[in-house]
Amino acid sequence: VNCVNGLPLLLTQDQMLRVFDRDSRRQYSRFWDIFQGKKAVFADYHMNFNHREILEKGGYLQKLTIQIASKYLIPVLKDLVQNEDNPPAWLKQVWEFFEEQIKREVIKDGETKTNFNEIKKAFFDCPILPVISPSQNNKQYLKTMRGLSSVVWKPTENISSVLVQLGFMTLDTTFFVNLREVLFNHLMPELLKTDNSNAVLDHVSQIPLSKFKLLSNDDLDKLQEFLQSGIGTAKKKQKYQRKLKSLPLFQTVQGERQRIEGHNSVFILNSEWSGKFPDLFGITTDGHLFLKYNLVNVHLSKTMDVSILTDLDFYVKFLLPSLHTRTEAQVLDSIRLLLVLQRHQTYGKYHDQIVAELRTVRFIRDIHGTPQLTSSFFDEENPLYKIMLPQEKFVPPKFWKLFEDEMSLRRLLMDLGMKHTVSDVEIIEFAHTIESEAQGQTSVKELRKKSSALFKKALKYNATKKNSNLLNGIATIKFVFPVQIQKDLCDYHQPLAGERDLVGIKGSLIEENSDHQYLIWSSMSILPTRSEEHT
């Protein structure tokens, strides 16, 4: 063999005779034709076939290795990806070369990992792996070996059907039809393990957020449920949850999908009324997020300790404190909502808190159109109020028409301070009012109506309230019309009080016997009997 050193008798693939030179060994491989422009580097395969082992031992030839092949292939492949859409035909030969290298290793020592690991290392950042994109009508691409772990196997099974819609690639299995060793024993074990939620989350968390808008609600639920199932088995639970929260998977009460990271708190709203009052349940609440009550979110509540709120919880915690900043329409809607929430079994727990807050909210417009507190109004169904007060003191009719359940609304307004029970102080005030009106232009008919109603109320109040001192408080106020004296007595002598004259209780006699008129009609006023007033 030494005798050929320096002789120009080595035929290379470019059909040129070159010098045998141990310092510049020629490559030898049946895959020489995949290395474009490198014919001079390779010894002619057929010419040197019978002498290859001798020439190898002599140091003139060298079997092509993965390391050397990568040196020639990487620049070509990188340029190829930038300028062509589809993988080149000769790429199949490259993988046939890889298959041969791996099988040769099996024959040698029964192990196959070393050469495959060398392939991964050499082409780690080089686009060499044929893949297809199901989301782009099965368009072909070349992927680097770095991205091997993000490639899925079958795009139709399990969670893979969702992943491919997010842009995940699948292996081009038709490319590897005759490369069973490299496909099944080396590539497949390295692909994304779609039954491993931790592995899937690592890759899904790198997907642009805009991609998630391509998924249907069912697919988003499927992905969320799958990833949530991995919380319990995650080795680094907090890190896992952090990645999961960063994904826009979680459906809100408005139907949108959002991330749940970066919020002060997250709740699941089990609402019966969000559909009827969307404007209330869509309010912005300073960093709080409200998720829709559905099966996958309920599972979230168990795995991430997310609280579930009822409509009443939401009303008290978030809506009620913000009513002063809401629009008039929202405040009125909140009253409508409250009317139905009052039937909630836990309403009594919040009653005092709700009432205290609503009493400070001006949500009833008076007859002049000015918003007023509920305590500014009186209950028109109270007979004495109806007689004694002007219409502007009552809740305007158009307000009642805004609500369907007037009875429940009236009870609520009473809770909120609408005056519905006459007090002793009001009776005294009304007595002064009648006394004052008698000096003005109010008709006798109107005065008699007010006087009769107030006198009856005063007598009843005094009779039903223990230790009442009401009569002493109104004794000297002239607000009562005395009993009308019989005409024949009036013809004989004018009575003490005239037709428009009002008298006080003090100094008057309650008529318990009609004959009293004959004795005192000219010197003392006679008040109606209690029985007369009650009739």
TISE-399015 format. One record per residue (C-alpha): residue number from 1; x, y, z. Coordinates in steps of 0.5 Angstrom, whole numbers, plus 500, padded with zeros to 3 digits. Example, Ala and Ser with C-alpha at 12.3 -4.5 7.8 and 13.67 -1.06 7.14 Angstrom:
# TISE-399015
> 1 / 525 / 491 / 516
> 2 / 527 / 498 / 514
END
This chain:
# TISE-399015
> 1 / 500 / 500 / 500
> 2 / 506 / 505 / 502
> 3 / 508 / 504 / 494
> 4 / 502 / 508 / 492
> 5 / 503 / 514 / 496
> 6 / 504 / 520 / 492
> 7 / 502 / 517 / 486
> 8 / 496 / 520 / 482
> 9 / 492 / 514 / 481
> 10 / 486 / 516 / 486
> 11 / 480 / 517 / 482
> 12 / 475 / 521 / 485
> 13 / 468 / 522 / 483
> 14 / 469 / 528 / 479
> 15 / 473 / 523 / 474
> 16 / 480 / 526 / 476
> 17 / 486 / 522 / 478
> 18 / 489 / 525 / 484
> 19 / 495 / 524 / 488
> 20 / 494 / 518 / 494
> 21 / 496 / 523 / 500
> 22 / 495 / 520 / 507
> 23 / 495 / 528 / 509
> 24 / 489 / 529 / 505
> 25 / 485 / 523 / 505
> 26 / 479 / 522 / 501
> 27 / 472 / 521 / 503
> 28 / 468 / 514 / 501
> 29 / 461 / 513 / 501
> 30 / 455 / 511 / 497
> 31 / 452 / 517 / 498
> 32 / 457 / 522 / 495
> 33 / 452 / 525 / 490
> 34 / 448 / 528 / 496
> 35 / 454 / 533 / 497
> 36 / 453 / 538 / 491
> 37 / 460 / 541 / 489
> 38 / 464 / 536 / 493
> 39 / 465 / 531 / 488
> 40 / 473 / 532 / 489
> 41 / 472 / 530 / 496
> 42 / 470 / 523 / 495
> 43 / 473 / 517 / 492
> 44 / 470 / 514 / 486
> 45 / 465 / 509 / 489
> 46 / 465 / 504 / 484
> 47 / 472 / 504 / 482
> 48 / 475 / 503 / 489
> 49 / 470 / 499 / 492
> 50 / 474 / 492 / 491
> 51 / 480 / 496 / 495
> 52 / 476 / 500 / 500
> 53 / 479 / 496 / 506
> 54 / 486 / 496 / 504
> 55 / 486 / 504 / 502
> 56 / 482 / 505 / 509
> 57 / 488 / 502 / 513
> 58 / 493 / 505 / 509
> 59 / 490 / 512 / 511
> 60 / 488 / 514 / 504
> 61 / 481 / 513 / 504
> 62 / 476 / 515 / 510
> 63 / 469 / 512 / 511
> 64 / 464 / 518 / 511
> 65 / 462 / 520 / 518
> 66 / 456 / 524 / 521
> 67 / 461 / 529 / 523
> 68 / 464 / 530 / 517
> 69 / 457 / 530 / 513
> 70 / 454 / 535 / 517
> 71 / 460 / 540 / 515
> 72 / 458 / 540 / 508
> 73 / 450 / 539 / 509
> 74 / 449 / 545 / 514
> 75 / 450 / 551 / 510
> 76 / 446 / 547 / 504
> 77 / 440 / 546 / 508
> 78 / 440 / 553 / 511
> 79 / 440 / 556 / 505
> 80 / 435 / 551 / 502
> 81 / 430 / 553 / 507
> 82 / 431 / 560 / 506
> 83 / 430 / 560 / 498
> 84 / 425 / 554 / 497
> 85 / 418 / 551 / 500
> 86 / 419 / 544 / 500
> 87 / 424 / 539 / 502
> 88 / 429 / 537 / 496
> 89 / 429 / 530 / 493
> 90 / 436 / 528 / 496
> 91 / 434 / 529 / 503
> 92 / 431 / 522 / 503
> 93 / 438 / 520 / 501
> 94 / 441 / 524 / 507
> 95 / 436 / 520 / 512
> 96 / 438 / 514 / 509
> 97 / 445 / 515 / 510
> 98 / 443 / 516 / 518
> 99 / 439 / 510 / 517
> 100 / 446 / 506 / 515
> 101 / 450 / 509 / 520
> 102 / 445 / 507 / 526
> 103 / 445 / 500 / 523
> 104 / 452 / 500 / 522
> 105 / 453 / 501 / 530
> 106 / 447 / 496 / 531
> 107 / 452 / 491 / 528
> 108 / 458 / 493 / 531
> 109 / 456 / 493 / 539
> 110 / 448 / 492 / 539
> 111 / 447 / 500 / 541
> 112 / 444 / 505 / 537
> 113 / 444 / 511 / 541
> 114 / 451 / 514 / 540
> 115 / 450 / 515 / 533
> 116 / 443 / 518 / 533
> 117 / 445 / 523 / 539
> 118 / 451 / 525 / 534
> 119 / 446 / 526 / 529
> 120 / 442 / 531 / 534
> 121 / 448 / 534 / 536
> 122 / 450 / 536 / 529
> 123 / 444 / 538 / 526
> 124 / 441 / 541 / 533
> 125 / 440 / 548 / 530
> 126 / 439 / 546 / 523
> 127 / 433 / 545 / 519
> 128 / 433 / 537 / 517
> 129 / 427 / 534 / 520
> 130 / 421 / 533 / 515
> 131 / 415 / 535 / 518
> 132 / 408 / 537 / 516
> 133 / 403 / 543 / 518
> 134 / 396 / 540 / 519
> 135 / 393 / 547 / 520
> 136 / 396 / 550 / 514
> 137 / 393 / 544 / 509
> 138 / 399 / 539 / 510
> 139 / 404 / 544 / 508
> 140 / 411 / 541 / 508
> 141 / 417 / 544 / 512
> 142 / 424 / 542 / 515
> 143 / 425 / 543 / 523
> 144 / 431 / 543 / 527
> 145 / 433 / 537 / 531
> 146 / 432 / 542 / 537
> 147 / 425 / 542 / 535
> 148 / 424 / 535 / 535
> 149 / 421 / 534 / 542
> 150 / 415 / 539 / 540
> 151 / 413 / 535 / 534
> 152 / 407 / 530 / 535
> 153 / 406 / 523 / 532
> 154 / 398 / 523 / 530
> 155 / 395 / 529 / 529
> 156 / 388 / 526 / 530
> 157 / 389 / 522 / 537
> 158 / 388 / 525 / 544
> 159 / 390 / 532 / 545
> 160 / 394 / 532 / 539
> 161 / 388 / 534 / 535
> 162 / 388 / 541 / 539
> 163 / 395 / 542 / 538
> 164 / 396 / 542 / 531
> 165 / 391 / 547 / 530
> 166 / 395 / 551 / 535
> 167 / 401 / 550 / 529
> 168 / 404 / 544 / 532
> 169 / 408 / 540 / 527
> 170 / 407 / 533 / 525
> 171 / 412 / 528 / 523
> 172 / 412 / 527 / 515
> 173 / 411 / 519 / 516
> 174 / 411 / 518 / 509
> 175 / 418 / 521 / 508
> 176 / 420 / 515 / 513
> 177 / 417 / 509 / 510
> 178 / 423 / 505 / 509
> 179 / 427 / 508 / 514
> 180 / 424 / 504 / 520
> 181 / 430 / 504 / 525
> 182 / 431 / 511 / 525
> 183 / 423 / 512 / 525
> 184 / 421 / 507 / 530
> 185 / 427 / 507 / 535
> 186 / 430 / 514 / 535
> 187 / 425 / 519 / 532
> 188 / 418 / 517 / 535
> 189 / 421 / 516 / 543
> 190 / 424 / 523 / 542
> 191 / 417 / 526 / 540
> 192 / 412 / 530 / 544
> 193 / 409 / 526 / 549
> 194 / 402 / 528 / 548
> 195 / 400 / 524 / 554
> 196 / 404 / 528 / 559
> 197 / 401 / 534 / 561
> 198 / 408 / 537 / 563
> 199 / 411 / 536 / 557
> 200 / 405 / 539 / 553
> 201 / 405 / 545 / 557
> 202 / 412 / 547 / 556
> 203 / 411 / 547 / 549
> 204 / 404 / 550 / 549
> 205 / 406 / 556 / 554
> 206 / 411 / 558 / 548
> 207 / 405 / 559 / 543
> 208 / 403 / 566 / 541
> 209 / 397 / 568 / 545
> 210 / 393 / 570 / 538
> 211 / 394 / 563 / 536
> 212 / 389 / 561 / 541
> 213 / 383 / 565 / 538
> 214 / 383 / 559 / 532
> 215 / 381 / 554 / 537
> 216 / 373 / 553 / 538
> 217 / 370 / 553 / 545
> 218 / 370 / 545 / 545
> 219 / 377 / 545 / 544
> 220 / 379 / 550 / 549
> 221 / 375 / 547 / 554
> 222 / 379 / 540 / 552
> 223 / 386 / 543 / 552
> 224 / 384 / 547 / 559
> 225 / 382 / 540 / 562
> 226 / 388 / 536 / 560
> 227 / 393 / 541 / 562
> 228 / 389 / 542 / 569
> 229 / 389 / 535 / 570
> 230 / 397 / 535 / 571
> 231 / 397 / 540 / 577
> 232 / 397 / 534 / 582
> 233 / 402 / 530 / 579
> 234 / 407 / 536 / 577
> 235 / 414 / 536 / 580
> 236 / 414 / 544 / 581
> 237 / 407 / 545 / 582
> 238 / 408 / 553 / 583
> 239 / 411 / 553 / 576
> 240 / 406 / 549 / 573
> 241 / 401 / 553 / 575
> 242 / 404 / 560 / 573
> 243 / 405 / 557 / 566
> 244 / 398 / 555 / 566
> 245 / 395 / 561 / 568
> 246 / 399 / 565 / 563
> 247 / 395 / 562 / 557
> 248 / 388 / 565 / 555
> 249 / 384 / 559 / 556
> 250 / 379 / 561 / 562
> 251 / 372 / 563 / 560
> 252 / 369 / 569 / 563
> 253 / 362 / 570 / 565
> 254 / 362 / 575 / 558
> 255 / 364 / 568 / 554
> 256 / 371 / 571 / 553
> 257 / 378 / 567 / 554
> 258 / 383 / 570 / 558
> 259 / 389 / 569 / 562
> 260 / 388 / 569 / 570
> 261 / 395 / 571 / 572
> 262 / 396 / 578 / 574
> 263 / 389 / 579 / 577
> 264 / 388 / 581 / 584
> 265 / 383 / 575 / 585
> 266 / 380 / 570 / 581
> 267 / 373 / 567 / 582
> 268 / 368 / 563 / 579
> 269 / 361 / 566 / 578
> 270 / 355 / 561 / 579
> 271 / 350 / 566 / 576
> 272 / 343 / 565 / 574
> 273 / 342 / 572 / 572
> 274 / 348 / 574 / 569
> 275 / 344 / 573 / 562
> 276 / 338 / 578 / 564
> 277 / 343 / 583 / 567
> 278 / 349 / 583 / 563
> 279 / 351 / 590 / 564
> 280 / 352 / 589 / 571
> 281 / 356 / 582 / 571
> 282 / 361 / 585 / 566
> 283 / 363 / 591 / 570
> 284 / 370 / 592 / 571
> 285 / 372 / 591 / 578
> 286 / 379 / 593 / 579
> 287 / 383 / 587 / 578
> 288 / 378 / 581 / 579
> 289 / 376 / 576 / 574
> 290 / 370 / 572 / 574
> 291 / 370 / 566 / 570
> 292 / 364 / 562 / 567
> 293 / 361 / 557 / 571
> 294 / 362 / 551 / 567
> 295 / 365 / 544 / 568
> 296 / 372 / 545 / 567
> 297 / 372 / 551 / 571
> 298 / 369 / 548 / 577
> 299 / 375 / 543 / 576
> 300 / 379 / 549 / 576
> 301 / 376 / 551 / 583
> 302 / 378 / 544 / 586
> 303 / 385 / 544 / 583
> 304 / 387 / 551 / 584
> 305 / 383 / 553 / 590
> 306 / 379 / 558 / 586
> 307 / 372 / 560 / 590
> 308 / 365 / 560 / 587
> 309 / 361 / 566 / 588
> 310 / 353 / 566 / 587
> 311 / 349 / 572 / 585
> 312 / 348 / 574 / 592
> 313 / 356 / 574 / 594
> 314 / 357 / 578 / 587
> 315 / 352 / 583 / 589
> 316 / 355 / 584 / 596
> 317 / 362 / 584 / 595
> 318 / 363 / 587 / 588
> 319 / 357 / 591 / 586
> 320 / 354 / 594 / 592
> 321 / 360 / 598 / 594
> 322 / 361 / 601 / 587
> 323 / 354 / 603 / 586
> 324 / 355 / 610 / 587
> 325 / 360 / 610 / 581
> 326 / 355 / 606 / 576
> 327 / 350 / 609 / 571
> 328 / 343 / 610 / 573
> 329 / 341 / 604 / 569
> 330 / 346 / 600 / 572
> 331 / 343 / 602 / 579
> 332 / 336 / 601 / 577
> 333 / 338 / 594 / 574
> 334 / 342 / 593 / 581
> 335 / 335 / 594 / 584
> 336 / 331 / 589 / 580
> 337 / 337 / 584 / 581
> 338 / 336 / 585 / 589
> 339 / 328 / 584 / 588
> 340 / 330 / 577 / 586
> 341 / 336 / 575 / 590
> 342 / 332 / 577 / 596
> 343 / 329 / 570 / 595
> 344 / 336 / 567 / 596
> 345 / 336 / 562 / 602
> 346 / 342 / 566 / 605
> 347 / 340 / 573 / 604
> 348 / 338 / 574 / 611
> 349 / 346 / 574 / 612
> 350 / 347 / 580 / 608
> 351 / 340 / 584 / 609
> 352 / 343 / 589 / 614
> 353 / 349 / 590 / 610
> 354 / 345 / 591 / 603
> 355 / 340 / 596 / 607
> 356 / 346 / 600 / 610
> 357 / 349 / 601 / 603
> 358 / 343 / 602 / 599
> 359 / 340 / 608 / 604
> 360 / 346 / 612 / 601
> 361 / 344 / 611 / 594
> 362 / 340 / 616 / 590
> 363 / 336 / 612 / 585
> 364 / 329 / 615 / 585
> 365 / 328 / 621 / 581
> 366 / 322 / 626 / 585
> 367 / 317 / 629 / 581
> 368 / 322 / 635 / 579
> 369 / 327 / 629 / 576
> 370 / 332 / 630 / 582
> 371 / 335 / 624 / 584
> 372 / 333 / 623 / 592
> 373 / 335 / 618 / 597
> 374 / 329 / 613 / 599
> 375 / 328 / 616 / 606
> 376 / 326 / 622 / 602
> 377 / 319 / 619 / 600
> 378 / 313 / 617 / 604
> 379 / 309 / 611 / 603
> 380 / 302 / 613 / 599
> 381 / 299 / 607 / 601
> 382 / 298 / 610 / 608
> 383 / 292 / 613 / 609
> 384 / 294 / 619 / 613
> 385 / 300 / 620 / 609
> 386 / 296 / 620 / 603
> 387 / 291 / 625 / 606
> 388 / 296 / 630 / 609
> 389 / 302 / 630 / 604
> 390 / 303 / 633 / 597
> 391 / 304 / 629 / 591
> 392 / 311 / 631 / 591
> 393 / 313 / 627 / 598
> 394 / 311 / 620 / 594
> 395 / 315 / 616 / 590
> 396 / 313 / 618 / 583
> 397 / 308 / 613 / 579
> 398 / 313 / 612 / 573
> 399 / 318 / 610 / 578
> 400 / 314 / 604 / 580
> 401 / 312 / 602 / 572
> 402 / 320 / 601 / 572
> 403 / 319 / 594 / 576
> 404 / 315 / 588 / 575
> 405 / 314 / 586 / 582
> 406 / 311 / 593 / 586
> 407 / 309 / 589 / 592
> 408 / 317 / 587 / 593
> 409 / 319 / 593 / 591
> 410 / 315 / 597 / 596
> 411 / 317 / 592 / 602
> 412 / 324 / 594 / 599
> 413 / 323 / 601 / 599
> 414 / 320 / 601 / 606
> 415 / 327 / 597 / 609
> 416 / 331 / 603 / 605
> 417 / 327 / 608 / 609
> 418 / 321 / 610 / 606
> 419 / 316 / 612 / 611
> 420 / 310 / 608 / 612
> 421 / 308 / 608 / 619
> 422 / 306 / 615 / 622
> 423 / 310 / 617 / 628
> 424 / 308 / 621 / 634
> 425 / 312 / 627 / 632
> 426 / 309 / 627 / 625
> 427 / 302 / 627 / 628
> 428 / 304 / 633 / 632
> 429 / 307 / 636 / 626
> 430 / 300 / 635 / 622
> 431 / 296 / 638 / 627
> 432 / 300 / 644 / 627
> 433 / 299 / 644 / 619
> 434 / 292 / 643 / 620
> 435 / 292 / 649 / 625
> 436 / 296 / 653 / 620
> 437 / 292 / 652 / 614
> 438 / 285 / 653 / 617
> 439 / 288 / 661 / 617
> 440 / 289 / 660 / 610
> 441 / 285 / 659 / 604
> 442 / 284 / 651 / 604
> 443 / 277 / 649 / 603
> 444 / 273 / 647 / 609
> 445 / 272 / 640 / 606
> 446 / 279 / 639 / 605
> 447 / 280 / 641 / 612
> 448 / 275 / 637 / 615
> 449 / 278 / 631 / 611
> 450 / 285 / 632 / 614
> 451 / 282 / 634 / 621
> 452 / 278 / 627 / 621
> 453 / 283 / 623 / 619
> 454 / 288 / 626 / 624
> 455 / 284 / 626 / 630
> 456 / 282 / 618 / 629
> 457 / 290 / 617 / 628
> 458 / 291 / 620 / 634
> 459 / 286 / 617 / 638
> 460 / 288 / 610 / 636
> 461 / 296 / 611 / 637
> 462 / 294 / 614 / 644
> 463 / 290 / 607 / 645
> 464 / 295 / 602 / 642
> 465 / 302 / 605 / 645
> 466 / 303 / 604 / 652
> 467 / 305 / 610 / 656
> 468 / 304 / 615 / 650
> 469 / 304 / 622 / 651
> 470 / 301 / 624 / 645
> 471 / 295 / 627 / 647
> 472 / 298 / 632 / 652
> 473 / 303 / 634 / 646
> 474 / 297 / 636 / 641
> 475 / 292 / 638 / 647
> 476 / 293 / 645 / 645
> 477 / 293 / 645 / 638
> 478 / 287 / 647 / 634
> 479 / 286 / 642 / 629
> 480 / 279 / 638 / 631
> 481 / 273 / 640 / 628
> 482 / 268 / 640 / 633
> 483 / 261 / 636 / 633
> 484 / 256 / 640 / 629
> 485 / 250 / 643 / 633
> 486 / 243 / 642 / 632
> 487 / 240 / 647 / 628
> 488 / 234 / 649 / 633
> 489 / 240 / 650 / 638
> 490 / 244 / 654 / 633
> 491 / 237 / 658 / 632
> 492 / 237 / 660 / 639
> 493 / 244 / 662 / 640
> 494 / 250 / 661 / 636
> 495 / 255 / 656 / 638
> 496 / 262 / 657 / 641
> 497 / 265 / 655 / 634
> 498 / 263 / 657 / 627
> 499 / 263 / 653 / 621
> 500 / 271 / 654 / 619
> 501 / 273 / 654 / 627
> 502 / 278 / 649 / 629
> 503 / 279 / 647 / 637
> 504 / 284 / 644 / 641
> 505 / 283 / 638 / 645
> 506 / 284 / 641 / 652
> 507 / 278 / 645 / 654
> 508 / 273 / 641 / 649
> 509 / 268 / 636 / 651
> 510 / 268 / 629 / 648
> 511 / 261 / 628 / 646
> 512 / 258 / 621 / 650
> 513 / 251 / 623 / 650
> 514 / 248 / 627 / 645
> 515 / 244 / 631 / 650
> 516 / 250 / 635 / 652
> 517 / 249 / 639 / 646
> 518 / 243 / 642 / 650
> 519 / 247 / 644 / 656
> 520 / 254 / 647 / 653
> 521 / 253 / 648 / 646
> 522 / 254 / 656 / 647
> 523 / 260 / 655 / 652
> 524 / 264 / 649 / 650
> 525 / 266 / 646 / 644
> 526 / 264 / 638 / 643
> 527 / 269 / 633 / 640
> 528 / 267 / 627 / 636
> 529 / 266 / 621 / 640
> 530 / 271 / 615 / 638
> 531 / 266 / 611 / 636
> 532 / 264 / 617 / 631
> 533 / 271 / 617 / 629
> 534 / 272 / 610 / 627
> 535 / 266 / 610 / 623
END
